[in-house]
Amino acid sequence: MGPSDKKKIQHLLKVQRFQKHQILMYQKVMEGIRQDLEFKNLLKLIIRSVCQGLGFKRAGIFLVEPDGKSVRLALGIDKRGRYEKDRDRIPIINRRGCGNFSDIIYGYKKYFFSNDIPHRIPKKNNFRVPVVNNALVPLQFGREKAIGALAVDNLGENRPITMSDVQALMTFATEAGLAIESFRSHERMISLSFTDPMTGLYNRRFFDKALAQEIGRCQRYGRFFSLLLVDIDHFKKVNDTYGHDAGDEILKQISKILQINLRSMDVVCRIGGEEFAIILPETPHQNLVVVVNRLLKEVRQAEPLVPTMAYEKERVTISIGVASYNGGAVSPAELYKLADKSLYQAKKTGRNRSGPYYASSKTLQQAFLK
């Protein structure tokens, strides 16, 4: 067997290894989509496939930001072999010659690769500068603009990147781009199915799922949380008097007030026409008075929510029902019923207030009601 035959066999083995990792990646991606694989884990899977399947030392996935004006490292491997991401953005400009990322994303270049030859690199303090053989190819699907770029290198290794490596990388990047976009499309569909289109808040479907998960978490780890039900007072009268456009505007502004005055970890949902539900993780009963009073105050002090409401008596208020999970085998329906009972009492006693505090623990519930 001659040298040329050995090269052919090595090339075939390399292609076979690459195809094996490509198929494995897709099997895992499709399985992950069915099992709610996190996006971060999808990116890790792609990076591992690039490094193990194609033999590169490191890899990084750069994705175009929503504004389309920059890219950012979504996930990569640092010099110590650890996963990393970067908050800094790299600007991209739709003009030839504005940098490798710009040229790759906008299609002025099909690829870029460079090999730093060891003997051409100057020494510093008797140590040779680490060799960096790198390449950059687009992440895209179909003929549309690239959604990002895949970068690889052989940091510290005297192994040049060949044109054959680049071609294999480009094929892989096309498939990886399709996988990323498929995953993100799936996530967008899931998000739409869980989002109220008018307010942008989570909807009833999401709330039911989140409430069950939060109760399960607290039961498992001995933690606590609280549930608020918020109802806009006399909302039907507003719709009848000023029209549904005014009612829609009120819903949007109340939603914004709730979001601004709650933590990012709190879950705010619109679960009915004028009714909202708020899950407050890690919020004990003794902290609820502060939260509830702040929400009531912010809504009371808001400017008239639609221009036609020119008088004080026309300002919108809310009523709030309150319940806390403090242990026990309570179900989501039972806790919701407690909060709904509290909301009913708030409306029955005059609205624009919170109802009595109920809790999953009967002892604590009795303390609330004294």
Number of C-alpha atoms within 10 A of each C-alpha: 5 6 8 9 10 11 11 11 12 12 13 12 12 17 16 13 15 21 16 13 20 20 12 13 21 16 11 14 23 15 12 16 17 10 9 12 15 12 16 10 13 20 20 18 16 28 25 19 23 28 16 15 20 21 17 23 20 22 26 25 26 25 23 22 16 8 7 12 14 20 24 19 21 19 20 22 19 13 11 6 10 9 14 13 15 11 8 10 14 16 16 20 16 13 12 14 12 12 13 19 28 23 21 24 27 21 17 15 17 13 21 16 19 14 17 16 13 16 9 7 12 11 12 8 7 7 8 13 13 15 20 21 23 22 21 26 28 30 30 24 19 9 6 9 14 20 21 26 26 30 25 27 25 22 16 15 14 15 17 18 20 14 10 11 16 20 13 17 24 20 13 24 25 19 18 27 23 17 22 22 15 16 21 14 12 15 16 12 12 12 13 14 14 19 19 19 11 12 18 16 21 23 22 18 15 20 21 15 12 16 21 13 13 20 23 17 14 18 17 9 8 11 18 20 20 24 26 25 25 27 24 21 19 14 19 14 11 17 15 11 12 13 12 13 11 18 21 16 15 21 21 15 16 23 19 14 14 20 18 12 12 16 12 9 10 14 20 24 29 26 21 12 13 19 18 25 25 22 21 22 19 15 18 15 21 8 11 19 12 9 14 18 13 15 22 19 14 16 21 16 11 14 14 18 20 18 8 11 16 12 8 10 8 13 17 23 21 24 25 30 28 29 28 27 27 22 17 13 12 17 14 18 11 12 22 22 14 21 27 22 19 24 26 19 19 22 20 10 11 11 20 20 21 26 23 21 23 28 24 19 16 13 9 15 18 12 12 14 9 6
